[in-house]
Amino acid sequence: MKEITNGVFYVGVNDRHKHLFEGLWPLPDGVSYNSYIINDEKVCLVDTVEGDFFFQFLENIRDVIGDKPIDYVVINHMEPDHSGSLALIKKYYPGVQVVGNKKTFDMAAGFYGITDNRVEVKNGDTLCLGKHTLKFVLTPMVHWPETMVTFDTTSNILFSGDAFGCFGALNGAVVDSDMNCDSFWLEMIRYYSNIVGKYGTPVQNALKKLAGIQLDYICSTHGPVWHDNIERVIGMYDRMSRYETEDGLVICYGTMYGNTEKMAETIARAASEAGIRNIAVYNVSTTHHSYILRDIFRYRGLIVGAPTYNAGLYHEMDVLLSEIAGRDIKNRHYIGWFGSYAWAGKAAGKIADWNEHHIHFEPVGVPVEMKQNMNVDVKAQCEALGRAMAEKILNN
Ligand SMILES: Cc1cc2nc3c(=O)[nH]c(=O)nc-3n(C[C@H](O)[C@H](O)[C@H](O)COP(=O)(O)O)c2cc1C
């Protein structure tokens, strides 16, 4: 097993079987469930892995500690992809003490019936393992109420739970210094925007608690261990949790027969000619909304459009708009919209309602409504919308 540093080992597993994380988010490159063991006078496991992978996990643990018992298992986060092996760990290591906070134990009792051998910690409490001393920092709502992080004050390692994690299985190497990390950056944004994205303020609070602490390693529960890129990943989390954006535009549309799509293409061309370099155009029916949300977190401008469908909005666009609304995105974001219809247009008005009541982005340009097919007037209106958005993005 890979030693990260100073008696701290990686004992996590890769999942290249699951198609959808949480039943929602595609995993084209798999995902890792990271767990770590500190092999000190007292042996301490930090987080576990999803239950399906328990026997691989047990082998990884035995590779490091042989027949030694585990004294403690720290549970930073109760989501079952990390706590799912807890009950089995207790069975195989009956003397193990579970370390968590009050809210951890409420969930451990409910999910797994665990009520004994518990060490309850509060914010700032420490636990000495011999050479290593652990300090616990509570980070509620990053992204569940019981979440905490554990800091190894001896080796300057932050066991960060889901924070700083990303999709993508580990391809051999564990620590970023031993791999090409290029494939992980966009996946970190997709992970953050879809799973943690609603909780910008708690993430900011957590970052404040960690400010000033010397970190040599960040060991999260998904993706690489960060060593060379610590500044970069903290900077990414800081910017994402402030909902900071770059110059760029997401145009997404629904279409059945291609007419609404022509509007999207026209808007994109006009925005490009007006100087926007980052433009991502998506058909909501063929690109999973997790990728579209990722780019909405990155780019300042958003233009959405869809056909009228049974006197309402084309369903796939409704899904995307509800996902955007559910992320409570603050800070500068601009929105424009367009709709199509054959006899009585409703789509554009429905998008306007979503924005007014739930999304709250700043409207830009004049919404375009198209009856049946593109004509000279509609083309000019689409171009005007693309240009108006481009000007807004470039001047703000
Ligand atoms: C099942 C279905 C329901 C529709 N419902 C409406 C409607 O309620 N009102 C309307 O004006 N047009 C309705 N339309 C027509 C479409 O909104 C219109 O044809 C539009 O141009 C389709 O855009 P597209 O070519 O991008 O798919 C409906 C079309 C379909 C296939």
The ligand as a Gaussian input file, in Angstrom:
#p B3LYP/6-31G(d) Opt

LIG

0 1
 C      -45.704000      16.711000     -28.001000
 C      -45.652000      18.150000     -28.433000
 C      -46.360000      19.083000     -27.722000
 C      -46.365000      20.411000     -28.155000
 N      -47.081000      21.329000     -27.442000
 C      -47.171000      22.590000     -27.906000
 C      -47.987000      23.546000     -27.247000
 O      -48.596000      23.267000     -26.224000
 N      -48.061000      24.793000     -27.772000
 C      -47.396000      25.152000     -28.913000
 O      -47.523000      26.271000     -29.351000
 N      -46.594000      24.263000     -29.543000
 C      -46.467000      23.006000     -29.072000
 N      -45.677000      22.094000     -29.714000
 C      -44.955000      22.515000     -30.906000
 C      -43.500000      22.866000     -30.676000
 O      -43.361000      23.759000     -29.586000
 C      -42.959000      23.517000     -31.924000
 O      -43.114000      22.620000     -33.000000
 C      -41.508000      23.903000     -31.825000
 O      -41.133000      24.548000     -33.004000
 C      -40.614000      22.687000     -31.633000
 O      -39.284000      23.117000     -31.610000
 P      -38.116000      22.139000     -32.114000
 O      -38.199000      22.058000     -33.603000
 O      -36.880000      22.828000     -31.630000
 O      -38.328000      20.828000     -31.473000
 C      -45.641000      20.790000     -29.291000
 C      -44.881000      19.842000     -29.971000
 C      -44.882000      18.521000     -29.547000
 C      -44.072000      17.515000     -30.295000

